[in-house]
């Protein structure tokens, strides 16, 4: 065989090995069968020369040297001392415009370890639909690599977000009427920051999105804790948690239920943060940390082709008839509006504080309250004294009671619960249903509702009115049946899932803002779908014990620093307040933990008095904290939600949603297997 033939054979073998390696690394993905699998044209060869409608950035810098390296400073564009065309040419990219261009363009943003070539097959699929496609190398990736580690992420995110905004302007200058975006993993973090920073992106598909980078590094499998995570000033500029609330376009979030890298909870946080988006949807995938073309293509194709967001058919605020000022929801704190009656228009950096007191069937393992008058009278008096201690500080209790104490309150003609309400405290229901499911054979939602309904009726009789707040009873196949839906129990709000959530998942309840629960199951709390807000859901969830992973009950009977966990959680909540949201924190205890003897009761009440005097009262005096009951929190949040929805609908020119109570099963949630 001649030397020329041997050389040709060697070249062919190297090409084959290179192609196999590209598939293995995920730079080129092989197609799979399935109903949602598109059939794009074959991916172009890596050596394909640019045609008349395809451009590639040179692999050398303008001066003939190496490609540009990332810097802490954004790439300059118009108005920044640079030319748009030359700024784009300095970013390694691939840009293609089809012959039958529909006038719209899509930017593709890869994840950690990827490059512009990662998107070849995806770009082909959308180019076949008539879209211009643009993919580029993020800083420290592809031709701009290598990636040195997590310490450079702030620079990467800032510069990458700036470049997305720059590319969007470039595409519009090239004639694009609308610019869309598809991103994955780290690329979705960068893209979310770009969206919140003002990049002119009309629609975005954020694959494997995430927000709250401290949460990601705590519970995700993303490596060691970088130093910048301890700097709030850095985080507020690069964490989607703080930027996504600014975005007013349309965005879909694709989350992996089994994503152990960034976690599905972090994906929910990104979705929940997009409070001003003209359209936001969360799509669940039964996958880990991967989101190939087949998984998202059908949704993206329909989403990008749609002209306007679909109008909501039903919202919880419309069902409950929540009232807001006539000018509420215009985004301006106008005459007659205050944070109390118009919290969306008149944001205030304040943390609402509540205290949850559970009253179970009986004090510990003793008899039930309605079985022994002396036991009931003792604890009714203890409850009255605890309430008086709170009142001395302008504080409020949120009592949640099982049926036995409520029945005893009526049976023994004490009516302490009714008296507490008249004094400004809150009284709701504690459903201990989860502790009795096996004992009573409660297997269906109908049986579980019957149990909680019985508790609610007992409390209503004691109060002389319907209670609207619920603690516990969440172990349902459709949790919305506890709320304002047809056939439901019509509770307005729910609490008390923090401890069982931590026990089930090992994760801290890192939630500070209320949300409306979707029509999903809450039997298995490790399934994160219940954490995602749904405008058309059935009831409000009020979170507490922020970032706590220790004791979830304040118990001062034995003395010691019994408020340590509560105080640490409270301080962390204070440092995370975002005035654009309703911010709430609560701690909890049980009535029996207030004391079974006079010495215990005195010691416990003194501990409560010291905690409020030393910790909470100064925060109230500084205007950083305000006390509320759970019912008051729910009403404030629902006013905020009503204004938020009016703000969005007015920008879209849509009528306000006036829907009637429905089944609660038509929320905006989908599971793609």
C-alpha positions in Angstrom: 0.0 0.0 0.0 1.4 3.4 -0.9 2.3 6.1 1.7 -0.6 8.3 0.4 -3.1 5.5 0.9 -1.8 4.8 4.4 -2.1 8.5 5.3 -5.7 8.6 4.0 -6.6 5.5 6.0 -5.1 7.1 9.2 -7.2 10.3 8.6 -10.4 8.3 8.2 -9.7 6.3 11.4 -9.1 9.5 13.4 -12.3 11.0 12.1 -14.3 7.9 13.2 -12.7 7.9 16.7 -13.5 11.7 17.0 -17.1 11.2 16.0 -17.6 8.4 18.5 -16.0 10.5 21.2 -18.3 13.5 20.4 -21.4 11.2 20.8 -20.0 9.9 24.1 -19.4 13.4 25.5 -22.9 14.6 24.5 -21.6 17.1 21.9 -23.7 15.2 19.3 -26.8 13.3 20.5 -28.2 10.4 18.7 -32.0 10.4 18.0 -34.4 8.3 20.0 -37.8 6.9 19.1 -40.9 8.3 20.7 -44.1 10.2 19.9 -42.5 13.6 20.7 -39.2 12.9 18.8 -38.8 15.5 16.0 -37.1 14.4 12.8 -34.6 17.2 12.0 -32.3 17.1 9.1 -28.9 15.6 9.6 -26.5 17.7 11.7 -24.0 19.6 9.5 -20.5 18.2 9.5 -18.1 19.9 11.9 -15.9 20.8 8.9 -18.8 22.3 6.9 -17.9 25.7 5.5 -20.2 28.6 6.2 -22.7 29.2 3.4 -24.2 32.5 2.3 -26.7 32.3 5.3 -24.3 30.9 7.9 -21.7 32.8 9.8 -19.1 31.7 12.3 -16.9 33.8 14.5 -13.2 33.4 13.6 -11.2 31.1 15.9 -8.6 33.8 16.1 -8.9 37.2 17.6 -9.2 40.3 15.5 -5.4 40.7 15.6 -4.7 37.2 14.5 -3.9 35.9 18.0 -5.8 33.5 20.3 -9.6 33.7 20.7 -10.7 36.3 23.3 -10.6 35.1 27.0 -13.4 36.1 29.4 -12.9 39.0 31.7 -14.8 40.3 34.7 -16.1 43.1 32.4 -19.0 42.7 30.0 -18.3 42.7 26.3 -18.7 46.2 25.0 -21.6 47.0 22.7 -23.3 50.1 21.3 -23.0 53.0 23.7 -20.2 51.2 25.5 -17.4 52.4 23.3 -17.6 49.5 20.9 -19.2 48.5 17.6 -22.0 45.9 17.8 -20.7 43.9 14.8 -17.1 43.7 16.1 -18.3 42.9 19.6 -20.3 39.9 18.3 -17.4 38.8 16.1 -15.2 38.6 19.2 -17.5 35.9 20.7 -17.0 32.4 19.3 -20.4 31.6 17.8 -22.4 29.9 15.1 -25.2 31.9 13.4 -27.4 30.5 10.7 -30.4 31.9 8.9 -32.6 29.5 6.8 -33.7 30.3 3.3 -37.4 30.5 4.4 -36.8 32.6 7.5 -39.9 33.3 9.6 -38.3 36.5 10.9 -37.6 35.1 14.4 -34.4 34.1 16.0 -33.4 31.7 18.9 -30.3 32.0 21.1 -28.9 28.7 22.5 -27.0 28.8 25.8 -25.1 25.6 26.8 -24.3 24.2 30.2 -21.2 23.6 32.2 -18.6 21.8 30.1 -20.5 22.4 26.9 -19.9 24.6 23.9 -21.7 26.0 20.9 -21.4 22.6 19.2 -23.5 21.0 21.9 -26.6 22.5 20.2 -26.0 21.3 16.6 -29.0 18.9 16.5 -31.3 21.3 18.3 -30.3 24.1 16.0 -31.0 22.0 13.0 -34.5 21.1 14.3 -35.5 24.7 14.8 -33.9 25.9 11.6 -36.1 23.5 9.8 -39.1 25.3 11.3 -37.8 28.6 9.9 -36.0 30.1 12.8 -32.6 31.8 12.7 -30.3 30.1 15.2 -27.4 31.5 17.2 -25.2 29.5 19.6 -22.1 30.8 21.3 -19.4 29.7 23.8 -19.9 30.9 27.3 -16.9 32.4 29.0 -14.3 29.7 30.0 -15.9 27.2 27.6 -15.3 26.0 24.1 -12.8 28.2 22.3 -12.7 30.4 25.4 -11.8 27.5 27.9 -10.8 25.9 30.0 -13.2 26.3 33.0 -10.9 26.7 36.1 -13.6 26.1 38.8 -16.4 27.5 40.8 -14.6 30.6 42.0 -15.0 32.2 38.5 -18.8 31.6 38.3 -19.7 35.2 39.2 -17.6 36.5 36.3 -18.9 33.9 34.0 -22.5 34.6 34.8 -22.2 38.4 34.6 -20.3 38.4 31.3 -22.5 35.6 29.8 -25.7 37.4 30.7 -24.3 40.6 29.2 -23.4 38.8 26.0 -26.9 37.3 25.7 -28.3 40.9 25.9 -25.8 41.9 23.3 -26.6 39.0 21.0 -30.3 39.8 21.3 -29.7 43.3 20.0 -27.5 42.0 17.2 -30.2 39.6 16.1 -32.8 42.5 16.0 -30.3 44.6 14.0 -30.2 41.6 11.6 -33.9 41.9 11.1 -35.3 39.6 13.8 -38.8 40.7 14.9 -38.7 38.6 18.0 -35.8 36.9 19.9 -36.3 33.7 21.8 -33.9 31.7 24.0 -33.2 28.0 24.8 -30.8 27.2 27.6 -29.7 24.3 29.8 -28.3 23.9 33.3 -25.6 26.5 34.0 -26.8 28.2 30.8 -30.2 28.6 32.3 -28.7 30.4 35.3 -26.8 32.7 33.0 -30.0 33.2 30.9 -32.2 33.9 33.9 -29.8 36.7 35.0 -29.9 38.1 31.4 -33.7 38.0 31.4 -33.9 39.8 34.8 -31.2 42.2 33.8 -33.2 43.6 30.8 -32.1 41.5 27.8 -34.8 41.9 25.1 -35.9 38.2 25.0 -39.5 37.7 24.2 -39.8 34.0 25.1 -37.5 31.6 26.9 -37.3 27.9 27.5 -35.1 27.4 30.6 -34.1 23.7 30.7 -33.0 22.4 34.1 -33.3 25.9 35.6 -32.3 26.8 39.1 -32.3 29.7 41.6 -31.0 30.2 45.1 -27.4 29.3 44.5 -26.8 28.7 48.2 -29.5 26.1 48.1 -27.9 24.5 45.0 -24.5 24.3 46.6 -26.0 23.0 49.9 -28.1 20.2 48.4 -27.0 19.7 44.8 -24.0 17.8 43.6 -22.0 20.7 42.3 -18.7 20.6 44.2 -17.2 22.6 47.0 -18.6 25.8 48.5 -17.0 28.8 46.7 -16.1 31.9 48.7 -18.5 34.3 46.9 -21.5 32.4 48.2 -20.9 34.2 51.5 -21.2 37.6 49.9 -24.8 38.9 49.6 -23.7 41.7 47.3 -22.3 39.2 44.8 -25.3 36.9 45.0 -27.8 39.6 44.4 -26.2 40.3 41.0 -25.8 36.7 39.8 -28.5 34.6 41.4 -31.7 34.1 39.4 -33.6 34.2 42.7 -33.1 38.0 42.7 -33.2 38.7 39.0 -36.1 36.7 37.6 -38.7 38.8 39.5 -37.9 41.6 37.0 -38.6 39.7 33.8 -41.9 40.5 32.1 -41.7 38.3 29.0 -42.9 34.7 28.6 -40.9 31.8 30.1 -41.3 28.0 30.5 -39.3 26.1 33.1 -38.4 22.5 32.4 -37.5 20.6 35.6 -36.2 17.1 36.2 -37.9 15.3 39.0 -34.8 13.2 39.6 -32.2 15.9 39.1 -29.6 15.4 41.9 -27.2 17.9 40.4 -29.1 21.2 40.7 -32.2 19.6 42.5 -35.8 20.0 41.4 -36.5 22.3 44.4 -34.1 24.8 42.9 -35.9 24.6 39.6 -39.2 25.4 41.4 -37.5 28.4 43.1 -36.7 29.8 39.6 -40.3 29.3 38.5 -41.7 30.8 41.6 -39.4 33.8 41.3 -40.8 34.9 37.9 -43.7 36.8 39.5 -44.0 39.4 36.7 -43.7 37.1 33.7 -46.5 37.5 31.2 -46.6 33.8 31.0 -44.8 31.2 33.2 -45.3 27.5 33.1 -43.5 24.7 34.8 -43.1 21.4 33.0 -42.0 18.3 34.9 -39.9 15.6 33.4 -39.3 12.2 34.9 -35.6 12.5 34.4 -32.3 13.4 36.2 -30.0 16.1 35.1 -30.5 15.8 31.4 -32.9 17.5 28.9 -32.3 16.4 25.3 -34.1 17.8 22.3 -36.8 15.1 22.5 -37.9 16.2 25.9 -38.6 19.8 25.3 -39.0 20.2 21.5 -42.8 19.8 21.3 -43.4 22.4 24.1 -40.9 24.8 22.6 -42.4 24.4 19.1 -45.9 25.2 20.3 -44.7 28.0 22.7 -42.6 29.8 20.1 -45.4 29.6 17.5 -48.1 31.0 19.9 -48.9 34.7 19.5 -50.1 35.6 23.0 -50.3 34.0 26.5 -53.5 32.1 27.2 -55.9 33.8 29.6 -56.4 32.3 33.0 -59.8 30.6 33.4 -59.8 30.5 37.2 -57.8 32.0 40.0 -58.0 31.5 43.8 -58.2 35.3 44.3 -61.3 35.5 42.1 -63.0 32.5 43.7 -62.5 34.1 47.2 -63.5 37.5 46.0 -60.3 39.3 47.3 -60.7 43.1 47.3 -58.0 45.5 46.4 -58.0 49.3 45.8 -59.4 50.5 42.5 -55.9 51.5 41.3 -54.3 48.4 42.8 -52.1 46.4 40.5 -50.9 49.4 38.4 -47.4 49.1 39.9 -47.5 52.5 41.5 -48.1 53.2 45.2 -50.8 55.8 44.7 -53.2 57.8 46.9 -55.0 55.7 49.4 -52.7 52.7 49.0 -50.5 51.3 51.8 -48.5 48.1 52.2 -51.4 46.7 54.2 -54.1 47.2 51.6 -51.9 47.2 48.5 -48.7 45.2 49.2 -47.7 44.6 45.5 -47.9 48.3 44.6 -46.5 49.5 47.9 -43.7 47.0 48.7 -42.1 47.2 52.1 -38.9 45.4 53.3 -40.6 43.8 56.3 -40.7 40.3 57.7 -44.1 39.1 59.0 -43.7 37.0 62.2 -46.2 34.5 63.5 -46.2 31.9 66.2 -47.9 28.5 65.7 -49.3 26.8 68.7 -50.6 23.2 68.2 -53.2 21.8 70.5 -53.3 18.1 70.0 -55.9 15.5 71.2 -54.5 15.6 74.7 -51.4 16.7 76.7 -48.8 14.1 75.7 -50.0 10.6 76.5 -52.5 11.7 79.1 -56.3 11.6 78.6 -58.0 13.5 75.8 -59.1 17.0 76.7 -62.8 16.2 76.3 -62.5 13.2 78.6 -61.4 15.0 81.7 -62.5 18.4 82.8 -59.7 19.1 85.2 -57.1 18.4 82.5 -58.9 20.7 80.1 -59.3 23.5 82.7 -55.6 23.5 83.5 -54.5 23.8 79.9 -57.2 26.3 79.0 -55.8 28.5 81.8 -52.3 27.9 80.6 -53.3 28.9 77.1 -54.9 32.1 78.4 -51.7 33.0 80.3 -49.5 32.3 77.3 -51.8 34.6 75.2 -51.5 37.3 77.8 -47.7 37.1 77.7 -47.8 37.6 73.9 -50.2 40.5 74.2 -47.8 42.3 76.6 -45.4 42.5 73.6 -48.1 43.3 71.0 -47.6 39.8 69.6 -50.1 37.3 68.4 -50.6 33.6 68.7 -51.9 31.4 65.8 -53.5 28.5 67.6 -54.3 25.3 65.7 -56.4 22.8 67.6 -57.7 19.3 67.2 -61.3 18.5 67.8 -60.9 17.3 71.4 -59.9 20.6 72.9 -62.5 22.5 70.8 -65.2 20.0 72.0 -64.1 20.4 75.6 -64.2 24.2 75.2 -67.9 23.9 74.4 -68.7 21.0 76.7 -67.3 22.7 79.8 -68.6 26.1 78.8 -65.2 27.8 78.8 -65.0 29.2 75.3 -61.3 30.2 75.6 -60.8 29.9 71.9 -63.6 32.4 71.1 -62.1 34.7 73.7 -58.6 34.5 72.1 -60.1 35.6 68.7 -61.8 38.6 70.3 -58.4 39.6 71.7 -56.7 39.5 68.3 -55.2 36.0 68.2 -55.9 33.5 65.4 -57.5 30.1 65.9 -57.6 27.4 63.2 -57.6 23.7 62.8 -55.0 21.1 63.5 -55.8 17.9 61.6 -53.8 15.0 63.2 -55.2 12.9 60.4 -51.7 11.7 59.3 -51.2 10.0 62.7 -54.5 8.1 62.5 -54.6 7.0 58.8 -53.5 3.4 59.5 -55.5 3.1 62.7 -58.7 4.4 61.1 -58.1 2.9 57.6 -58.1 6.3 55.9 -57.0 5.5 52.3 -59.0 7.7 50.0 -59.2 11.5 49.8 -62.9 11.2 50.6 -62.2 9.4 53.9 -59.4 11.8 54.8 -61.6 14.8 54.1 -64.3 13.4 56.3 -61.8 13.2 59.2 -60.6 16.8 58.8 -64.1 18.1 58.2 -65.1 16.7 61.6 -62.3 18.6 63.2 -63.3 21.8 61.4 -66.9 21.5 62.5 -65.8 21.1 66.1 -63.6 24.2 66.0 -66.4 26.1 64.2 -68.8 25.4 67.0 -66.3 26.6 69.6 -65.5 29.8 67.7 -69.0 30.6 66.5 -67.6 30.9 62.9 -65.8 28.9 60.3 -62.0 28.6 60.8 -60.0 29.2 57.6 -56.5 28.1 58.6 -55.3 24.5 58.7 -52.2 22.8 60.1 -51.6 19.2 59.1 -54.0 17.0 57.2 -51.9 17.4 54.0 -51.5 13.7 53.3 -53.8 13.9 50.2 -53.7 12.7 46.6 -55.1 16.2 45.7 -54.2 18.7 48.4 -56.4 21.3 46.8 -59.5 19.5 48.1 -58.7 21.1 51.5 -59.2 24.5 49.9 -61.6 26.6 47.9 -62.7 24.1 45.3 -65.9 22.3 44.5 -66.3 19.5 47.0 -63.5 20.9 49.2 -63.3 22.0 52.8 -62.7 25.7 51.9 -59.7 26.4 54.1 -57.9 29.5 52.9 -54.4 28.7 54.2 -52.3 25.8 55.5 -49.0 25.5 57.5 -47.0 22.9 59.4 -45.4 20.8 56.7 -41.8 22.0 57.5 -41.0 19.3 60.1 -42.3 16.3 58.1 -40.7 17.7 54.9 -37.3 17.8 56.7 -37.8 14.3 58.1 -38.7 12.9 54.6 -36.0 14.7 52.6 -33.3 15.7 55.0 -33.5 19.2 53.5 -34.2 22.5 55.3 -37.5 24.3 54.5 -35.9 27.2 52.6 -39.1 29.0 51.8 -39.9 32.6 52.8 -42.7 33.6 50.5 -46.3 32.1 50.5 -47.6 30.4 47.4 -50.8 28.8 46.2 -50.7 25.1 46.3 -51.3 23.2 43.0 -53.7 20.2 42.7 -51.1 17.6 43.5 -50.3 14.9 46.0 -48.6 15.6 49.3 -48.4 12.1 50.7 -44.8 11.9 49.5 -43.2 15.3 50.3 -40.0 14.4 48.5 -42.0 14.9 45.2 -41.3 18.6 44.7 -44.4 19.4 42.6 -46.4 20.7 45.7 -43.8 23.5 46.1 -44.7 25.2 42.8 -47.2 28.1 42.8 -50.4 27.6 40.9 -52.7 30.7 40.3 -55.7 28.3 40.0 -54.8 26.2 43.1 -57.0 25.7 46.1 -55.3 27.3 49.2 -52.3 29.3 50.3 -49.3 27.7 51.9 -47.7 29.9 54.6 -44.0 28.9 55.2 -42.1 29.0 58.4 -38.9 27.8 60.2 -36.8 29.3 57.3 -33.6 27.2 56.7 -34.0 25.3 59.9 -32.7 21.8 60.1 -32.7 21.3 63.9 -35.5 21.4 66.4 -38.9 22.3 64.9 -40.6 22.9 68.3 -39.8 25.4 71.0 -39.8 23.6 74.3 -38.6 25.6 77.3 -39.8 23.3 80.1 -36.2 22.2 80.8 -34.7 25.7 80.5 -31.6 26.3 78.5 -31.4 28.2 75.3 -34.7 26.9 74.1 -35.1 29.6 71.4 -31.7 29.2 69.8 -33.0 27.4 66.7 -35.9 29.8 66.3 -33.6 32.8 66.6 -31.1 31.5 64.1 -33.9 30.8 61.7 -35.4 34.2 62.3 -32.1 36.1 61.6 -31.5 34.1 58.4 -35.0 35.0 57.3 -34.4 38.7 58.0 -31.3 38.7 55.9 -33.2 37.2 53.0 -36.2 39.6 52.9 -37.2 40.7 49.4 -39.7 43.6 49.4 -41.1 42.5 46.0 -42.7 39.6 47.8 -44.7 38.9 51.0 -42.1 37.6 53.5 -43.2 35.5 56.4 -41.6 33.5 59.2 -43.0 31.5 62.0 -41.8 29.2 64.8 -44.0 26.7 66.6 -44.7 24.8 69.9 -47.4 22.7 71.5 -49.7 23.6 74.3 -48.6 20.8 76.5 -45.0 22.1 76.1 -46.1 25.2 78.0 -46.0 23.2 81.2 -47.8 20.6 83.4 -47.0 22.3 86.7 -46.9 25.8 88.0 -43.1 25.8 88.1 -42.9 24.6 84.5 -45.4 27.2 83.3 -43.7 30.0 85.1 -40.3 29.0 83.6 -41.8 28.7 80.1 -43.6 32.0 80.2 -40.5 33.8 81.4 -38.5 32.3 78.5 -41.1 33.5 76.0 -41.1 37.0 77.7 -37.3 37.2 77.5 -37.2 36.1 73.8 -39.7 38.6 72.7 -38.1 41.4 74.8 -34.5 40.7 73.7 -35.0 39.5 70.1 -38.3 40.4 68.6 -39.3 43.7 70.2 -36.3 45.6 69.0 -37.0 44.4 65.4 -40.6 45.5 65.7 -39.4 48.9 67.0 -37.0 49.2 64.0 -39.9 48.5 61.6 -38.2 45.3 60.3 -40.8 42.9 61.8 -44.5 42.9 62.2 -46.7 40.4 64.0 -49.7 38.8 62.3 -51.9 35.7 62.6 -51.9 33.1 59.9 -55.4 34.4 58.8 -54.0 37.9 58.5 -50.9 36.7 56.5 -53.2 34.8 54.1 -55.3 37.9 53.4 -52.3 40.1 52.9 -50.8 37.6 50.5 -54.0 37.2 48.6 -54.2 41.0 48.1 -50.6 40.9 46.8 -51.5 38.1 44.5 -54.7 39.9 43.2 -52.6 43.0 42.4 -49.9 40.9 40.8 -52.4 39.2 38.5 -54.1 42.6 37.6 -50.6 44.1 36.8 -49.9 41.2 34.4 -53.3 41.2 32.8 -53.4 45.0 32.3 -50.1 44.9 30.5 -51.4 42.1 28.2 -54.7 43.9 27.6 -56.6 41.0 29.1 -59.8 41.2 31.2 -59.5 40.3 34.8 -60.2 36.7 35.6 -63.7 36.4 37.2 -63.9 32.6 37.1 -66.2 30.6 39.4 -65.0 27.9 41.8 -64.0 24.9 39.8 -62.5 21.5 40.5 -59.0 22.9 41.1 -57.7 20.3 38.6 -57.0 22.6 35.7 -53.8 24.2 36.9 -50.8 24.9 34.6 -48.8 21.8 35.4 -47.8 19.0 33.1 -45.7 15.9 33.6 -43.8 14.6 30.5 -42.7 11.0 31.2 
